[in-house]
Amino acid sequence: MSDLSEFKLISPYTFLNDKFYDEVGPAKFPKLITRYRNPYFEEFANLNNEQWINLFGKFESPILPKIKNIAMRYHGHQFQVYNPDIGDGRGFTIAQFYKNNELYDLGTKGSGVTPYSRSGDGRLTLKGGVREVLCSNYLDALGVNTSKSLSLIETGEHLSRNDEPSPTRSSVLVRVSHSHLRIGTFQYHAFHQDTQSIKLLTNMIGKILLQSQ
């Protein structure tokens, strides 16, 4: 697939509408160094390093759809208090693709600020990225059906964090998962008393589940 002609990603969540997400732009990083490539996704295995960095570090590639990089809106509880100001604060859904008749998401962590970053910088430490790669691979080896780390790229920034020695190195992680729809997606629209959006969400989830059977 090094000619980028055999595989195309699709725009994420086109079966919903823009009440569910915001299209965002990725951060521009000063340096991009590949630190981890998951070899078990044949859809991306033949990308050379430049193509890999363009796709999973710059988020620029001929295989990307026109509509991409969406930060999902959701609500939920934090520290036992309902919080209506959360959402995808340091990541977005790049695109989706079908594999064995199942729909998968490509999602980021550490790709920059979104409307839901609040006071955060939207970044991920390299240590945090390495921990996630190790933990997700361990869970996968145990047979746990959860998200899988696909790519980890060091991004050349120096981050300040309270929970580890700083400044510390930065990274951007890309994961493969089954969905970025959450209970909080329903909570968001329930909070706004938007019954039409809840109905749309419920109907579309049902159709996707039927297609995957």
URTACOR-V895039 format. One record per pair of residues at least 12 apart in sequence whose C-alpha atoms are under 10 Angstrom apart, sorted by the first residue. I is the first residue (numbers start at 1). J is the second residue. Records with the same first field share a line. If there is no record, write none. Layout:
I=J  J
This chain:
1=42  43  44  45  46  47  48
2=44  45  46  47  48  49  51  52
3=46  47  48  51  62
4=44  46  47  51  61  62  63
5=62  63
6=43  63
7=43  44  62  63  64  97
8=43  62  63  64  65  95  96  97  98
9=43  62  63  64  65  66  68  94  95  96  97  98  105  106
10=63  64  65  66  67  68  94  95  96  97  98  105
11=64  65  66  67  68  69  70  93  94  95  96  97
12=65  67  68  69  70  93  94  95  96  97  104  105  106  180
13=67  68  70  72  93  95  96  105  179  180  181  204
14=67
15=200  201  204  205  208
16=197  200  201  204
17=197  200  201
18=70  72  73
19=72  73  188  189  194  197
20=70  71  72  73  74  181  185  186  188  189  197  201
21=69  70  71  72  73  74  87  88  92  93  185
22=68  69  70  71  72  73  88  92  114  115  116
23=67  68  69  70  71  72  92  93  94  114  115
24=68  69  70  71  91  92  93  94  112  113  114  115
25=59  68  69  70  71  92  111  112  113  114
26=57  58  59  60  69  90  91  92  94  108  110  111  112  113  114  122
27=57  58  59  110  111  112  113  114  122  123  155  172
28=57  58  59  111  112  155
29=57  58  111  112  154  155  156  157  170  171  172
30=154  155  156  157
31=57  153  154  155  156  157  170  171
32=50  53  54  56  57  58  152  153  154  155  156  157  171  172
33=49  50  53  57  152  153  154  155  156  171
34=49  50  52  53  56  57  151  152  153  154  155  171  172
35=126  129  130  151  152  153  154  171  173
36=129  130  133  149  150  151  152  153  154  173
37=49  52  133  149  150  151  152  153  174
38=133  137  148  149  150  151  152  175
39=150  151
40=150
41=150  176
43=97  99
44=150
52=151  153
53=151  152  153
55=94
56=94  106  107  108  111  150  151  152  153  172  173  174
57=108  111  151  152  153  154  155  171  172  173  174
58=111  172
59=94  111
63=95
64=94  95  96
65=94  95  96
66=95
67=94  95
68=92  93  94  95  96
69=91  92  93  94  95  106  107  108  111
70=88  91  92  93  94  95  107  114
71=87  88  89  90  91  92  93  94  107  108  113  114  115  116  180
72=86  87  88  89  91  92  93  114  115  116  180  181  182  184  185
73=85  86  87  88  89  115  116  181  182  184  185  186  187  188  189
74=86  87  88  116  181  182  183  184  185  186  187  188  189  191
75=87  182  183  184  185  186  187  188  189  190  191
76=182  183  184  185  186  187  188
77=184  187
83=188
84=184  187  188  191  192
85=115  116  117  118  188
86=115  116  117  118  184  188
87=114  115  116  117  118  184  185  188
88=108  109  113  114  115  116  117  122  180
89=109  110  111  112  113  114  115  116  117  118  119  120  121  122  123
90=108  109  110  111  112  113  114  115  116  117  118  120  121  122  123  124  172
91=107  108  109  110  111  112  113  114  116  117  122  123  124  172  173  174
92=106  107  108  109  110  111  112  113  114  174  180
93=105  106  107  108  109  174  175  176  179  180
94=106  107  108  174
95=107
96=176  177  178  179
97=176
98=212
100=212
101=211  212  213
102=178  208  209  211  212  213
103=177  178  179  208  209  211  212
104=147  176  177  178  179  180
105=147  174  175  176  177  178  179  180
106=147  148  149  150  174  175  176  177  178  179  180
107=147  149  150  173  174  175  176  177  179  180
108=149  150  151  152  172  173  174  175  176
109=122  123  124  125  129  152  171  172  173  174  175
110=122  123  124  125  126  128  129  155  170  171  172  173  174
111=123  124  155  171  172  173  174
112=124  172
121=159  160
122=172
123=155  157  158  159  170  171  172  173
124=154  155  157  159  168  169  170  171  172  173
125=154  155  157  158  159  160  161  164  167  168  169  170  171  172  173
126=152  153  154  155  156  157  158  159  168  169  170  171  172  173
127=164  168  169  170  171
128=169  170  171  172  173
129=149  151  152  153  154  170  171  172  173  174
130=149  152  171  173
132=148  149  152  173  175
133=148  149  150  151  152  173  174  175
134=149
135=148  149
136=148  149  150  175
137=149  150
145=177  178
146=176  177  178
147=175  176  177  178  179
148=174  175  176  177  178
149=173  174  175  176  177
150=173  174  175  176  177
151=172  173  174  175  176
152=171  172  173  174  175
153=170  171  172  173  174
154=169  170  171  172  173
155=169  170  171  172
156=168  169  170  171
157=169  170  171
158=170  171
159=171
181=201  205
185=197  198  201
186=198  199  201  202
189=201
